[in-house]
Amino acid sequence: MPALKILVINQLAERHLTAIANAAPGSHIVTAELADAQQHVGDADILVGWGHMKLQPLLQQAARLRWIHALSAGVENLLIPEIVTAPILLTNSRGIHGIPMSEHVLAMILAFTRGLTVFARQQQRKEWKRASLEEIHEKTIGIVGLGSIGREIAKRAKALGMEVIATKREQTAELFVDKLYAPDQLNQLLEVADFVVVTLPLTQETKGLFNLALFKNMKPTAYFINVARGAIVNEADLISALQQGLIRGAALDVFDHEPLPDTSPLWEMPNVLITPHIAAISPHYLDRAIKLFCENLIRFSEQKELLNIIDKQKGY
């Protein structure tokens, strides 16, 4: 195969550049910011970027482009006609997020059950006051969308003595899951879960999935946790559910509009924990992402099937 030109729209460390060069000897590797990428994309064979990037201006000039790899799991902004209808391979970094995201979910759960959200506010007031606390032992966690992230959450939840249930399209044997539900049995999961954790991809099918009707099916003592995509949740309905006491609280890392507007009632709710879309952040993120890309780069050079190919029609 002729030497490849690889355009990476992100700054990389020397070790990352070395890994890419070793995976595709003789390739020409260029790193650039999105604003400067236009001058490099014309003869690029491979484009590496993030799923939230808007690449339409680049694609008009990318005559040789054969493969786009997303450093993220989400690819919603890459599912545009210029890519969907073109013979361009699209892959993502699914499978590298499980460790930090599962730790983040457990941190959110424990923050509620051990009163950390209450005590943090009391500390600001220099107030020495006990609060009602809970255990997660033998509580039920419901994971909505059992993919690679969901499995890591399940593994850690099971190690802490939780009952683990989940939804999944295919009914497979899962080591750390006590019961699997089909997607159309979601309400059955919601009726029994003490913690509902969303790890679904954002597609036309999942957009706005969590609405007031679903929140009404949850236990009033349950917590809702979203580390997937904000648009999966009807935010107005979530706010209404919290205000009505339909659920006990929510921990949210993602929102329909980011940054979350300062006018959102969610900011002021004492039973809401907000983090700024950082559940997947880790000092090891790019190491894992580039390792996966390099594995695919070897496959691409050898004309083998790539890992994590996105079905452009389904969106994942």
C-alpha positions in Angstrom: 0.0 0.0 0.0 1.4 3.5 -0.8 2.4 5.8 2.0 -0.6 7.3 3.8 -1.2 10.8 4.9 -2.8 11.0 8.3 -4.3 14.2 9.5 -5.0 14.4 13.3 -7.1 17.3 14.5 -5.7 17.3 17.9 -2.3 17.9 19.5 -0.4 14.6 20.3 2.6 13.8 22.5 5.7 12.5 20.9 4.9 8.9 22.1 1.6 9.1 20.2 3.3 10.2 17.0 5.9 7.4 17.4 3.1 4.8 17.9 1.3 6.0 14.7 4.5 6.0 12.7 5.4 2.5 13.9 1.9 1.2 13.0 2.1 2.7 9.4 5.8 3.0 8.5 6.5 5.7 5.9 3.2 7.5 6.6 3.0 11.3 6.7 1.5 12.4 10.0 0.2 15.9 10.4 -1.4 17.4 13.6 -3.4 20.6 13.4 -6.2 22.5 15.1 -9.6 22.4 13.3 -9.2 26.0 12.2 -5.9 25.2 10.4 -6.9 21.7 9.1 -8.1 23.0 5.7 -4.6 23.5 4.4 -3.7 19.8 5.1 -6.9 17.9 4.3 -6.7 18.0 0.5 -4.4 15.0 0.1 -5.2 13.2 3.4 -6.2 9.6 3.3 -7.2 9.3 7.0 -8.7 11.9 9.3 -8.6 11.6 13.1 -10.7 13.9 15.2 -13.6 14.1 17.7 -17.2 13.1 17.2 -18.4 16.6 18.1 -16.4 18.3 15.4 -18.2 19.9 12.4 -16.2 18.8 9.4 -18.4 19.9 6.5 -16.0 22.7 5.4 -13.1 20.2 5.3 -14.9 17.5 3.4 -15.4 19.6 0.3 -11.6 19.5 -0.2 -10.9 16.0 1.0 -10.8 14.3 -2.3 -8.6 11.4 -1.2 -10.2 10.7 2.2 -11.0 7.1 2.8 -11.4 6.8 6.6 -12.4 9.0 9.5 -11.7 7.9 13.0 -13.3 9.5 16.0 -11.2 9.8 19.2 -14.6 9.8 21.1 -17.3 7.2 21.3 -20.0 9.6 20.1 -20.1 10.4 16.4 -23.4 12.4 16.2 -21.8 15.4 14.4 -20.1 13.1 11.9 -23.4 11.5 10.7 -23.8 14.2 8.0 -24.8 13.5 4.4 -21.2 14.2 3.2 -20.0 11.3 5.2 -23.1 9.0 5.4 -23.5 8.8 1.6 -19.8 8.7 0.8 -17.6 5.5 0.6 -15.7 6.7 3.7 -15.2 4.3 6.6 -16.2 5.8 9.9 -14.9 4.3 13.2 -15.0 5.4 16.8 -13.1 4.8 20.1 -15.8 2.7 21.7 -14.3 0.5 24.5 -11.8 2.8 26.0 -14.1 4.8 28.3 -15.2 2.1 30.8 -12.7 2.6 33.5 -13.1 6.4 34.2 -16.8 6.5 33.5 -17.6 3.6 35.8 -15.6 5.2 38.5 -17.4 8.4 37.9 -20.8 6.7 38.2 -19.9 5.0 41.4 -18.6 8.4 42.8 -22.0 9.9 41.9 -23.9 7.1 43.6 -21.8 7.2 46.8 -22.0 11.0 46.9 -25.7 10.6 47.3 -25.8 7.6 49.6 -23.1 8.8 52.0 -24.4 12.3 52.1 -21.4 14.0 50.4 -23.7 16.4 48.5 -25.2 17.5 51.9 -21.9 17.7 53.8 -20.2 19.7 51.1 -22.8 22.4 51.5 -22.6 22.2 55.3 -18.9 22.6 55.2 -19.3 25.9 53.3 -21.5 27.0 56.2 -19.1 25.6 58.9 -22.1 23.5 60.1 -21.5 20.3 62.1 -24.7 18.3 61.5 -25.3 14.7 60.8 -27.6 13.5 57.9 -29.5 10.4 57.1 -27.1 8.0 55.2 -27.6 4.8 53.2 -25.7 1.8 52.0 -25.5 0.7 48.4 -25.1 -3.0 49.5 -28.0 -5.0 48.0 -29.4 -2.0 46.3 -30.4 -2.4 42.6 -28.6 -0.6 39.8 -30.3 -0.5 36.4 -28.0 0.1 33.5 -29.8 1.3 30.4 -27.7 0.2 27.5 -25.2 -2.5 28.4 -22.2 -1.8 26.2 -18.6 -1.7 27.1 -19.2 1.2 29.6 -22.2 -0.5 31.1 -20.2 -3.7 31.6 -17.5 -1.9 33.6 -20.2 -0.2 35.7 -21.8 -3.6 36.3 -18.5 -5.2 37.3 -17.8 -2.6 39.9 -21.3 -2.4 41.2 -21.4 -6.2 41.6 -18.1 -6.1 43.6 -19.8 -3.7 46.0 -22.7 -6.1 46.6 -25.3 -4.5 44.4 -28.0 -6.3 42.4 -27.3 -5.5 38.7 -29.9 -5.4 36.0 -29.6 -3.9 32.5 -31.2 -3.5 29.1 -29.5 -4.9 26.0 -30.7 -5.6 22.5 -29.2 -9.1 22.4 -29.9 -11.4 25.3 -26.4 -12.7 26.1 -24.8 -14.3 29.1 -23.3 -11.5 31.2 -20.9 -12.3 34.0 -21.8 -9.3 36.3 -25.5 -8.9 35.4 -28.2 -10.6 37.4 -31.0 -10.0 34.9 -31.2 -8.7 31.4 -34.2 -6.9 29.8 -34.9 -6.2 26.2 -35.2 -2.5 25.3 -39.0 -2.8 25.1 -38.9 -4.0 28.8 -37.4 -0.7 30.0 -40.3 0.1 32.2 -39.9 -3.2 34.1 -36.3 -2.2 34.9 -37.3 1.3 36.0 -39.9 -0.1 38.4 -37.3 -1.9 40.5 -34.0 0.0 40.1 -32.7 2.2 43.0 -30.2 3.8 40.6 -31.0 4.2 36.9 -27.8 4.8 34.9 -28.0 5.8 31.2 -25.2 4.6 28.9 -27.0 4.6 25.6 -25.7 6.0 22.3 -27.5 9.0 21.0 -29.6 8.0 17.9 -32.9 9.0 16.4 -34.4 6.1 18.4 -33.0 7.3 21.8 -33.3 11.0 21.4 -35.8 12.3 24.1 -36.3 8.7 25.3 -36.4 9.7 29.0 -39.6 11.7 29.4 -42.1 12.3 32.2 -43.9 9.0 31.5 -40.7 7.1 32.1 -39.8 9.1 35.2 -43.3 8.3 36.6 -42.4 4.6 36.3 -39.3 5.0 38.5 -39.4 4.5 42.3 -39.8 7.8 44.1 -36.7 6.8 46.1 -34.6 6.2 43.0 -31.8 8.3 41.6 -31.3 9.0 37.8 -27.8 9.2 36.5 -26.9 10.2 32.9 -23.3 9.9 31.6 -24.3 9.3 28.0 -25.7 12.2 26.0 -27.9 15.0 27.2 -30.4 14.8 24.3 -31.4 11.3 25.4 -33.3 13.1 28.2 -36.2 15.5 27.9 -34.6 18.0 30.3 -37.9 19.9 31.0 -39.5 16.6 32.0 -36.6 15.7 34.2 -36.9 19.0 36.0 -40.6 18.5 36.4 -40.0 14.9 37.8 -37.6 16.3 40.4 -39.9 19.2 41.3 -42.8 16.8 41.7 -40.8 14.3 43.8 -41.3 11.5 41.2 -37.6 10.6 41.8 -35.3 11.3 44.7 -32.4 12.9 42.8 -30.3 13.1 39.7 -26.6 13.1 38.9 -25.9 14.6 35.4 -22.7 14.8 33.5 -24.3 15.6 30.1 -26.9 18.1 29.0 -29.0 19.0 26.0 -27.2 22.4 25.8 -23.6 22.6 27.0 -22.5 24.5 29.0 -25.7 24.2 31.0 -27.3 27.7 30.9 -27.1 29.5 34.2 -30.9 30.0 34.0 -31.5 26.2 34.4 -33.3 25.3 37.6 -31.0 22.2 37.8 -28.3 24.4 39.2 -30.3 25.3 42.3 -31.7 21.9 43.1 -30.2 20.4 46.3 -30.9 16.8 45.1 -29.0 17.3 41.8 -25.3 16.7 41.2 -23.8 18.4 38.2 -20.5 17.7 36.5 -19.4 19.4 33.3 -19.2 16.5 30.8 -16.1 15.0 32.3 -17.0 11.4 33.2 -14.6 10.0 30.6 -11.7 12.3 31.4 -8.6 10.5 32.4 -4.8 11.1 32.1 -4.7 7.9 30.1 -7.5 8.8 27.7 -5.3 9.7 24.6 -2.9 6.8 25.3 -5.9 4.4 25.0 -7.5 6.2 22.1 -4.2 6.2 20.1 -3.5 2.6 20.9 -6.9 1.6 19.5 -6.4 3.8 16.4 -3.0 2.2 15.8 -4.5 -1.2 15.9 -7.0 -0.2 13.3 -4.3 1.5 11.3 -2.4 -1.7 11.0 -5.6 -3.4 9.9 -6.3 -0.7 7.4 -2.8 -1.0 5.9 -3.2 -4.8 5.7 -6.7 -4.3 4.1 -8.4 -6.2 7.0 -11.8 -5.3 8.6 -11.5 -2.4 11.1 -12.6 -2.4 14.7 -15.6 -0.3 15.8 -17.0 0.4 12.3 -20.0 2.7 12.7 -23.2 1.7 11.0 -24.0 5.1 9.4 -27.7 4.4 9.2 -28.1 3.3 12.9 -25.6 5.9 14.2 -23.5 3.6 16.3 
